[in-house]
Amino acid sequence: MAATKTTSPPVGWRLMTMMTVSETGCWKWNAYTDPGGYGRMRDGENGQRMAHRISYEYFVGPIPESLEIDHRCRERSCINPYNLEVVSR
């Protein structure tokens, strides 16, 4: 009997079901957060990654290698793409 392959729900669905919208407009990550307060989630074959980076890539587009994502709202658990911006390191 062949093994059945299970597939994960789409990334957008997973992002939206693991957050709540705060009074300030932040999309607060409700799943696992690392000791620094950043949301983390599994991203298929890439392993575990920061949820705000996955959110930015899903809703906005790729993050250039020489740049990183900054939270305009200063809330590390926020995954709202409107609160995230690409900045130099």
C-alpha positions, 0 to 999 in steps of 0.5 A: 500500500502506498503512503498517502501524502498529506498537504498543509492548508494554503499559507494565506489561510494559515496566517489568517487563522493564527492571528487576531486584529488588535485595536491598533490594527496590528495582526497579532500572531497567536501561535508560537512565538520565539523568546524575542516575541516574533511569531514563528510558523512552519513553511513547507520545505523551508522549515520554521520561519518568522511569521511576519516575513512569511506574511510580507512575502505572501501579501506583498512580494519577495524580500531582497536578500540584502534587506530585512523587514521592520515593524512600523508599529514596533509590535514584534508579533504583528504580521499585518503587511501594512505595518511591515516595511523593507529596510536596510540592515 
